[in-house]
Amino acid sequence: MKKAVLLIVVLVGALLVVNYQRTGRWTLVPTSMSAEARHVHDLEEQLKSVEAQMSQAGRTASIGGMDTTADVSALMEKKQRLEKEIAEARKKIR
């Protein structure tokens, strides 16, 4: 009996994690997202990636003393472009 309960808990947890990675929400059953909502979600994921890359460039510069100015400026431009696209896409949804 304990093994069955543990198995159910593990499966529910795995389902929650998979749905969170796909939709960005903690749900058991994923809701269908419109094309615009998926587009916003994808843009937000790209923005998170760019911010992580900027953070990594800062750490690399501080640890290794490397010049990452060009990398960071390109990432800043990409970040600004993504923020504008996200704002425009959110306006379309509402």
C-alpha positions as CSV (number, residue, x, y, z in Angstrom):
1,M,0.0,0.0,0.0
2,K,2.8,2.4,0.9
3,K,4.5,1.7,-2.4
4,A,1.4,2.5,-4.4
5,V,0.9,5.8,-2.6
6,L,4.6,6.6,-3.1
7,L,4.3,5.8,-6.8
8,I,1.3,8.0,-7.2
9,V,3.0,10.9,-5.4
10,V,6.1,10.5,-7.6
11,L,4.0,10.4,-10.8
12,V,2.0,13.5,-9.8
13,G,5.3,15.3,-9.0
14,A,6.7,14.3,-12.4
15,L,3.6,15.5,-14.2
16,L,3.7,18.8,-12.4
17,V,7.4,19.3,-13.4
18,V,6.7,18.4,-17.0
19,N,3.8,20.7,-17.2
20,Y,5.7,23.5,-15.6
21,Q,8.5,23.2,-18.1
22,R,6.1,23.2,-21.0
23,T,3.7,26.0,-19.9
24,G,5.5,27.8,-17.0
25,R,2.6,27.0,-14.7
26,W,2.3,24.5,-11.9
27,T,-0.8,22.5,-13.1
28,L,-1.7,18.9,-13.3
29,V,-3.4,19.2,-16.6
30,P,-2.0,21.8,-19.0
31,T,-4.4,24.3,-20.3
32,S,-4.3,24.9,-24.0
33,M,-2.5,28.2,-24.8
34,S,-3.4,30.4,-27.7
35,A,-0.8,31.0,-30.4
36,E,-0.2,34.5,-29.0
37,A,0.2,33.3,-25.4
38,R,2.7,30.7,-26.6
39,H,4.6,33.4,-28.5
40,V,4.7,35.5,-25.3
41,H,5.9,32.5,-23.3
42,D,8.6,31.7,-25.8
43,L,9.8,35.4,-25.8
44,E,9.9,35.4,-22.0
45,E,12.0,32.2,-22.1
46,Q,14.4,33.8,-24.6
47,L,14.6,36.9,-22.3
48,K,15.5,34.7,-19.3
49,S,18.2,33.0,-21.4
50,V,19.6,36.4,-22.4
51,E,19.7,37.6,-18.8
52,A,21.5,34.4,-17.8
53,Q,24.0,34.9,-20.6
54,M,24.6,38.5,-19.4
55,S,25.1,37.2,-15.8
56,Q,27.5,34.6,-17.0
57,A,29.5,37.2,-19.0
58,G,29.7,39.4,-15.9
59,R,31.1,36.4,-13.9
60,T,33.5,35.6,-16.7
61,A,34.8,39.1,-16.8
62,S,35.2,39.3,-13.0
63,I,36.9,36.0,-12.6
64,G,39.1,35.9,-15.7
65,G,39.6,39.5,-16.3
66,M,38.4,39.1,-19.9
67,D,36.8,41.9,-21.9
68,T,33.2,41.0,-22.5
69,T,31.9,44.4,-23.3
70,A,31.0,43.6,-26.9
71,D,29.2,40.4,-25.8
72,V,27.2,42.3,-23.2
73,S,26.3,45.2,-25.5
74,A,25.0,42.7,-28.1
75,L,23.0,41.0,-25.3
76,M,21.6,44.3,-24.1
77,E,20.3,45.1,-27.5
78,K,18.7,41.7,-27.8
79,K,17.2,42.1,-24.3
80,Q,15.7,45.5,-25.3
81,R,14.3,44.1,-28.5
82,L,12.8,41.1,-26.7
83,E,11.2,43.4,-24.0
84,K,9.6,45.5,-26.8
85,E,8.3,42.3,-28.5
86,I,6.9,41.0,-25.3
87,A,5.1,44.3,-24.6
88,E,3.6,44.4,-28.1
89,A,2.6,40.7,-27.9
90,R,0.9,41.2,-24.5
91,K,-1.1,44.1,-26.0
92,K,-2.4,41.8,-28.7
93,I,-3.5,39.3,-26.1
94,R,-5.5,41.8,-24.0
